[in-house]
Amino acid sequence: MYNRKKPLEEIPEENTKVWTCETEGCNSWMRDNFAFDHVPTCLICHEPMVSGEKMLPALNNSNSDMKTLKKGTPIM
């Protein structure tokens, strides 16, 4: 039988700066360009995170500097 599926295109990967949780057993991590703090805390276990790198698919963030944005919603 002939199957005419399109071949999957390769997604380009690049070495990306990430923050990973340093707590043993916690697998939480986030991209540096999506972090709001200069040294973020883990959203799952609320422990400090350490800087590192991972090979991840290339992703563009339109907000170039998330760390300067104000967090939260203002209450009137």
C-alpha positions in Angstrom: 0.0 0.0 0.0 1.3 3.5 -0.8 1.2 6.1 1.9 1.7 9.7 0.7 2.4 11.5 4.0 4.6 14.6 3.8 8.0 14.1 5.3 8.5 15.9 8.6 10.7 19.0 8.3 13.6 19.3 10.7 13.2 21.9 13.3 16.5 23.8 13.8 17.9 23.6 17.3 20.3 25.9 19.0 22.2 26.0 22.3 19.9 28.1 24.6 20.5 29.7 28.0 18.1 28.1 30.5 17.5 28.2 34.3 17.1 24.8 35.9 15.9 24.0 39.4 18.7 22.8 41.7 16.4 20.7 43.9 17.0 17.0 43.6 13.9 15.3 42.0 12.5 18.6 40.5 12.8 18.7 36.7 11.6 22.3 36.3 13.4 24.6 33.9 12.7 27.8 31.8 14.4 29.7 29.0 16.4 32.7 30.2 14.7 35.0 27.7 11.3 34.1 29.1 12.3 34.6 32.8 11.1 37.7 34.6 13.8 37.8 37.3 17.6 38.0 36.9 17.8 34.9 39.2 14.4 33.2 39.1 12.9 30.8 41.7 11.3 27.5 40.7 7.6 27.8 40.2 7.0 24.3 41.4 9.1 24.0 44.6 10.1 27.7 45.2 13.8 27.0 45.4 16.6 28.9 43.6 17.4 28.0 40.0 20.9 27.8 38.4 21.9 28.9 35.0 22.8 26.4 32.3 22.4 25.5 28.6 20.3 23.1 26.6 19.9 22.2 22.9 16.3 23.4 22.2 14.3 24.3 19.1 14.9 27.9 18.0 12.3 30.2 19.4 12.0 34.0 19.0 10.7 36.1 21.9 9.1 39.4 20.7 9.7 40.9 24.2 13.5 41.2 24.1 13.9 42.1 27.8 11.3 40.4 30.0 13.2 41.3 33.2 12.3 45.0 32.8 8.6 44.4 32.6 6.4 44.9 35.6 4.9 41.8 37.1 1.3 41.4 38.2 -1.8 43.3 37.6 -2.2 46.8 39.0 -5.1 47.1 41.5 -7.1 50.3 41.2 
